[in-house]
Amino acid sequence: MHLLPLVAATYFMVSGGPYGIEDILGGAGYARAIVILLALPILWSLPTALMIGELASAIPAEGGFYVWVQRAMGPFWGYQESWLSLSASIFDMAIYPAIFVLYLGKFNPALTAGWHGYAWSVAVVVLCCLWNLRGAPAVGDGSVWLAVLLLTPFAVFVLLGVWHGISKHPAVQWNLPGSAPALSTAILVAMWNYMGWDNASTVAQEVENPQRNYPIGMVVAAASTAITYILPLLALALAGVSVASFSTGDWMTAAASIGGPLLGLAVLAGGAICGVGMFNALMLSYTRLPLAMAEDGKLPKFFALRNRRGVPWLSVLLCGLGWALALNLRFERLISIDLILYGSSLLLEFVALVVLRFREPSLERPFRVGNLAFACALGAGPAVLIGYALWASRAEKLMGSMSALLFSAIVALLGPMLYWITAVPLARRRLAADSAAD
């Protein structure tokens, strides 16, 4: 992948456009939503992008963050990094086909009624599997065109919203009488909308000049994400649209009220594109983890089988099957679980950044994030936000009396058990086979 496709793929791995921030507006109102969406890039996105820029330029390996953590802290922690990321993907990847179905249903409810909704979700999985089998360049180039199709209606929306505000001077209700739980939900949803910067690192060997392109790509993608969240929000405010009951899927209604039914349909189509684009880009990322683990001897060798384009085709198919089986579960509401598991893996990456500064001070770092003190302090903002997500999830009930925090802890603790059950025996057998061959 060249630089622009890398930026586009990263953009879809993280954002996929303004879709998803509706619940932030509905829970916090314009003023608080703007503060949240401006603060999180500084506290959450920028530190993560800088950390990835250094590690990806220094160690541009297939498997990305899994390789970084393993190199810094050993095979046990590398396995945990991969486990946390893959288990989080089960809760995360069900969201994006659901987004596609949601917007398709707004176009014509009959299309997604009954079993049709699940069939469309499976179709998204199959389409993205076929797309990914064509290789990382195909996914990256496709992400560029999907981003153009998705963001063009919002560019028109922003222009019309600003013009509406200048010409008609509507009253803007900047603040809503919100509650503490609604504000907390808005913060968690915003964190979810800004997470995933490290996902592009797993395809480092498939990126042109990763030492140069990763640092630039991360910063450009971070800036693009913040801009495409905040500008439509400001246009919505200037147009005087009430967001008292704004929720997922309401961008179409807002666009139609400002620009007419054609703009509403264009934004609606963008929502369907968002679902496909995000699932497609994230599949590119997650399917490289089993490949890297298989090459390290922590998973069976068949996960490392590649087609003529260098794609781990069996990993793509097996991951796609796993995500397809999870589509009926309503994980799209379990953002806190996704945040806890992803956040835990992200903290391991910040630790790896610091540990590698100590263990490998002479490692060539084409992009260096300041001195050692700055590198140590870089993870403070994300750590505080992840701690807040842990605290906020303590009372969220999933099934019976089990909280989201307890459920996430159980999933995370399966990682060490699986390491000793699967990875250690495989490593011993491979070592014995190598010794016999010698």
C-alpha positions in Angstrom: 0.0 0.0 0.0 1.1 3.6 -0.8 0.6 6.4 1.7 -2.9 7.6 0.6 -4.4 4.0 0.7 -2.8 3.6 4.1 -4.4 6.8 5.4 -7.8 5.7 3.9 -7.6 2.2 5.4 -6.6 3.6 8.8 -9.4 6.1 8.6 -11.9 3.2 8.1 -10.3 1.1 10.8 -10.9 4.0 13.3 -13.8 6.1 12.0 -15.6 5.5 8.8 -17.1 9.0 8.9 -19.4 10.9 11.3 -21.7 7.8 11.6 -21.6 6.7 15.2 -21.3 10.1 16.9 -25.1 10.6 16.9 -25.4 9.2 20.4 -22.7 11.6 21.6 -24.9 14.5 20.5 -28.0 13.0 21.9 -26.4 12.4 25.3 -24.2 15.5 25.7 -25.7 18.3 23.4 -23.7 20.4 21.0 -21.4 22.3 23.4 -20.3 19.2 25.5 -20.0 17.1 22.3 -17.7 19.6 20.7 -15.5 19.6 23.9 -15.4 15.8 24.0 -14.6 15.5 20.3 -11.8 18.1 20.6 -10.3 16.8 23.8 -10.2 13.1 22.9 -7.9 13.5 19.8 -5.4 15.2 22.2 -5.7 12.8 25.1 -6.5 9.6 23.2 -5.7 9.7 19.4 -2.5 11.7 19.2 -0.5 9.8 21.9 -1.6 6.5 20.2 -0.7 7.8 16.7 2.7 8.9 17.9 3.4 5.7 19.7 2.5 3.7 16.6 4.5 6.0 14.4 7.7 5.2 16.4 7.1 1.4 16.8 5.9 0.8 13.2 8.8 2.7 11.7 11.3 0.9 14.0 9.8 -2.6 13.7 7.7 -2.7 10.5 6.8 -6.4 10.9 3.7 -8.4 9.8 1.6 -8.7 13.0 2.4 -5.2 14.1 1.5 -4.6 17.8 1.7 -8.3 18.6 5.4 -8.3 17.4 6.2 -5.1 19.3 4.9 -6.4 22.6 6.5 -9.8 22.2 9.9 -8.3 21.3 9.7 -6.0 24.3 8.3 -8.4 27.0 8.5 -11.9 25.7 6.1 -14.6 24.1 3.7 -14.7 27.0 2.8 -11.0 26.8 2.8 -11.1 23.0 0.2 -13.9 23.1 -1.9 -11.8 25.6 -1.7 -8.8 23.2 -3.0 -10.9 20.3 -5.7 -12.6 22.5 -7.0 -9.3 23.8 -7.2 -7.8 20.3 -8.8 -10.8 18.7 -11.4 -11.3 21.5 -12.2 -7.6 21.3 -12.8 -8.1 17.6 -15.6 -10.5 18.3 -17.5 -7.7 20.0 -16.4 -5.0 17.5 -16.8 -6.7 14.1 -20.5 -7.5 14.6 -21.2 -3.7 14.7 -20.3 -2.9 11.1 -22.6 -5.3 9.2 -25.3 -4.1 11.7 -24.6 -0.5 10.6 -25.0 -1.5 6.9 -28.3 -3.3 7.7 -29.5 -0.3 9.8 -29.1 2.2 6.9 -30.3 -0.2 4.3 -33.5 -0.7 6.4 -34.0 3.1 6.5 -34.1 3.1 2.7 -36.6 0.3 2.6 -37.6 -1.6 5.8 -38.8 -4.6 3.8 -35.2 -5.3 2.7 -34.1 -6.0 6.2 -37.2 -7.5 7.7 -37.0 -10.9 9.5 -34.2 -13.1 8.2 -33.3 -10.7 5.5 -31.3 -8.5 7.9 -29.1 -11.5 8.9 -28.7 -12.5 5.3 -27.4 -9.0 4.4 -25.0 -9.1 7.3 -23.6 -12.4 6.1 -23.3 -10.9 2.6 -21.2 -8.1 3.9 -18.8 -10.7 5.5 -18.6 -12.7 2.3 -18.0 -9.6 0.2 -15.2 -8.4 2.5 -13.6 -11.9 2.6 -13.4 -11.9 -1.2 -12.1 -8.3 -1.2 -9.4 -9.1 1.3 -8.3 -12.2 -0.6 -7.2 -9.8 -3.4 -4.6 -8.4 -1.0 -3.7 -5.3 1.0 -3.3 -3.0 -2.0 -6.9 -3.8 -3.2 -8.3 -3.0 0.3 -6.3 0.2 0.5 -7.2 1.4 -2.9 -10.9 0.5 -2.3 -10.8 2.4 1.0 -9.8 5.6 -0.9 -12.8 5.4 -3.2 -15.2 4.4 -0.4 -14.0 7.4 1.6 -14.6 9.7 -1.3 -18.2 8.3 -1.8 -18.9 8.5 1.9 -17.6 12.0 2.7 -18.8 13.8 -0.5 -22.4 14.1 0.8 -21.1 15.4 4.2 -19.0 18.0 2.4 -22.3 19.3 0.8 -24.0 18.9 4.1 -21.4 21.1 5.9 -21.6 23.8 3.2 -25.5 23.9 3.3 -25.5 23.9 7.1 -23.2 26.9 7.3 -25.1 28.7 4.6 -28.4 28.0 6.4 -26.9 29.4 9.6 -25.6 32.6 7.9 -28.8 33.3 5.9 -31.5 32.3 8.4 -29.8 32.8 11.8 -31.7 30.0 13.5 -31.6 29.7 17.3 -29.0 27.2 18.4 -29.6 25.2 21.6 -26.0 24.6 22.5 -26.7 22.9 25.8 -29.1 20.1 26.8 -30.4 19.3 30.3 -28.3 16.1 30.3 -27.7 13.6 33.1 -24.5 12.2 34.4 -25.2 8.7 32.9 -25.9 10.2 29.5 -22.7 12.2 29.6 -20.8 9.1 30.6 -22.2 7.2 27.7 -21.3 10.0 25.4 -17.7 9.9 26.5 -17.5 6.1 26.1 -19.1 6.3 22.6 -16.6 9.0 21.7 -13.7 6.8 22.9 -15.0 4.0 20.8 -15.3 6.3 17.8 -11.6 7.3 18.2 -10.1 3.9 18.8 -8.3 1.5 16.5 -5.2 3.4 15.4 -2.9 0.5 16.0 -4.8 -1.8 13.6 -3.0 -0.6 10.5 0.3 -1.8 12.0 -0.4 -5.5 11.4 0.2 -5.1 7.7 3.5 -3.3 7.9 5.3 -5.6 5.5 2.6 -4.8 2.9 3.1 -1.1 3.1 5.5 0.8 0.9 8.3 2.5 2.9 6.7 1.9 6.3 9.4 3.9 8.1 8.3 7.0 6.4 4.6 6.3 5.7 3.4 5.1 9.0 4.2 8.3 11.1 2.8 10.5 8.4 -0.2 8.3 7.8 -1.1 8.1 11.5 -1.0 11.9 12.0 -3.0 12.6 8.7 -5.6 10.0 9.6 -6.0 11.3 13.1 -6.5 14.9 11.9 -8.9 13.7 9.2 -11.0 11.8 11.7 -11.3 14.8 14.1 -12.2 17.1 11.2 -14.9 14.8 9.8 -16.5 14.5 13.2 -16.5 18.2 14.2 -17.3 20.0 10.9 -20.7 18.1 10.3 -21.5 18.7 14.0 -20.9 22.4 13.7 -22.9 22.6 10.5 -25.7 20.8 12.3 -25.6 23.3 15.1 -25.5 26.4 12.8 -28.5 25.1 10.9 -30.4 25.0 14.2 -31.3 21.3 14.1 -32.4 20.0 17.5 -30.4 17.0 18.8 -32.5 16.4 21.9 -33.4 12.9 20.7 -30.6 12.4 18.2 -29.5 8.8 17.9 -27.9 6.3 15.5 -29.2 6.7 11.9 -30.5 10.3 12.3 -27.9 11.9 10.0 -30.2 11.0 7.1 -33.1 13.0 8.6 -30.9 15.9 9.4 -29.4 16.0 5.9 -32.9 15.8 4.3 -34.1 18.7 6.5 -31.1 20.9 5.3 -30.5 19.8 1.7 -33.7 17.9 0.7 -34.4 14.2 0.1 -31.6 13.6 -2.4 -29.0 14.7 0.1 -30.7 12.5 2.7 -30.5 9.5 0.4 -26.8 10.3 -0.3 -26.0 10.4 3.4 -28.1 7.2 3.9 -26.0 5.5 1.2 -22.9 6.7 3.0 -24.0 4.9 6.1 -24.1 1.6 4.3 -20.7 2.3 2.8 -19.4 3.0 6.3 -20.4 -0.5 7.5 -18.7 -2.2 4.5 -15.6 0.0 4.6 -14.9 -0.4 8.3 -15.5 -4.2 8.2 -13.3 -4.6 5.2 -10.4 -2.5 6.6 -10.5 -4.2 10.0 -10.6 -7.6 8.4 -7.3 -6.7 6.8 -5.8 -5.9 10.2 -7.2 -8.7 12.4 -6.4 -11.6 10.0 -2.7 -10.9 10.1 -2.6 -11.7 13.8 -3.2 -15.5 13.4 -0.6 -15.4 10.5 2.1 -13.9 12.7 1.3 -16.2 15.6 1.4 -19.3 13.4 4.8 -18.2 12.0 6.0 -17.9 15.6 4.7 -21.3 16.5 1.9 -20.2 18.8 -0.9 -21.4 16.4 -1.0 -24.3 13.9 1.0 -23.7 10.7 -2.1 -23.8 8.5 -2.9 -20.2 9.6 0.2 -19.1 7.8 -0.9 -20.4 4.4 -0.8 -17.6 1.8 -2.3 -17.3 -1.7 -0.3 -16.0 -4.7 -1.0 -12.4 -3.5 0.6 -13.1 -0.2 -2.8 -13.1 1.7 -3.2 -15.5 4.6 -6.3 -16.9 2.9 -7.2 -19.5 5.5 -6.9 -16.9 8.3 -9.2 -14.7 6.3 -11.8 -17.4 5.8 -11.7 -18.7 9.4 -11.9 -15.2 10.9 -14.8 -14.4 8.5 -16.6 -17.5 9.6 -16.1 -16.7 13.3 -17.5 -13.2 12.8 -20.4 -14.4 10.8 -21.4 -16.8 13.6 -21.4 -13.9 16.0 -23.6 -11.6 13.9 -26.8 -12.6 15.7 -25.4 -11.5 19.1 -26.3 -7.9 19.9 -22.7 -7.0 20.6 -23.1 -3.6 19.0 -24.5 -2.4 22.4 -21.5 -3.7 24.3 -19.1 -0.8 23.6 -17.7 -0.9 27.2 -16.5 -4.5 26.7 -14.9 -3.6 23.4 -13.2 -0.6 25.1 -11.9 -2.6 28.1 -10.4 -5.4 26.0 -9.0 -3.1 23.4 -7.8 -0.6 26.0 -5.9 -3.3 27.8 -4.1 -4.3 24.6 -3.3 -0.6 23.9 -1.7 -0.2 27.4 0.6 -3.1 26.6 1.7 -1.3 23.5 2.6 1.9 25.5 4.5 -0.3 27.9 6.3 -1.9 25.0 7.3 1.5 23.7 9.1 2.3 27.0 10.6 -1.1 27.5 12.2 -1.1 24.1 13.7 2.3 24.9 15.5 0.6 27.8 16.2 -2.8 26.2 17.1 -1.7 22.7 18.4 1.9 23.0 20.4 1.5 19.7 17.4 0.3 17.7 17.1 2.4 14.6 14.0 4.7 15.0 13.4 6.7 11.9 10.6 8.5 13.8 11.3 9.0 17.5 8.6 10.3 20.0 10.7 12.7 22.0 13.1 11.7 24.8 12.6 8.9 27.3 10.6 11.0 29.8 8.2 12.0 27.0 7.8 8.4 25.9 7.0 7.4 29.5 4.4 10.2 29.8 2.8 9.5 26.4 0.5 6.8 27.7 -0.9 8.8 30.6 -3.9 10.2 28.8 -5.0 6.9 27.3 -4.5 5.2 30.7 -6.7 7.7 32.5 -9.5 7.3 29.8 -9.2 3.5 30.0 -9.4 3.6 33.8 -12.6 5.7 33.4 -14.1 3.1 31.0 -13.3 0.4 33.6 -15.0 2.5 36.4 -18.0 3.4 34.2 -18.6 -0.3 33.3 -18.7 -1.6 36.9 -22.5 -1.1 37.1 -23.4 -2.0 33.5 -25.2 -5.3 33.6 -25.1 -7.8 30.7 -26.7 -11.0 31.9 -28.3 -11.3 35.3 -26.0 -9.8 37.9 -22.8 -10.0 35.8 -21.3 -6.6 35.0 -19.5 -5.6 31.8 -16.3 -5.2 33.9 -16.5 -8.8 35.3 -17.3 -10.3 31.9 -14.4 -8.5 30.3 -12.1 -9.7 33.1 -13.2 -13.3 32.5 -12.5 -13.0 28.8 -9.1 -11.4 29.5 -8.1 -14.1 32.0 -8.8 -16.8 29.4 -5.7 -15.5 27.6 -3.1 -17.0 30.1 -5.0 -20.3 30.2 -5.0 -20.6 26.4 -1.3 -19.7 26.3 -0.4 -22.7 28.5 -2.9 -25.0 26.8 -2.1 -24.2 23.1 1.0 -22.1 22.6 3.4 -23.8 25.0 2.7 -27.4 23.7 3.0 -26.2 20.1 6.3 -24.4 20.9 7.7 -27.6 22.6 6.7 -29.8 19.6 8.3 -27.4 17.1 11.5 -27.3 19.2 11.6 -31.1 19.4 11.0 -31.3 15.6 13.8 -28.8 15.0 16.2 -30.7 17.3 15.4 -34.0 15.5 16.0 -32.4 12.1 19.4 -31.2 13.3 
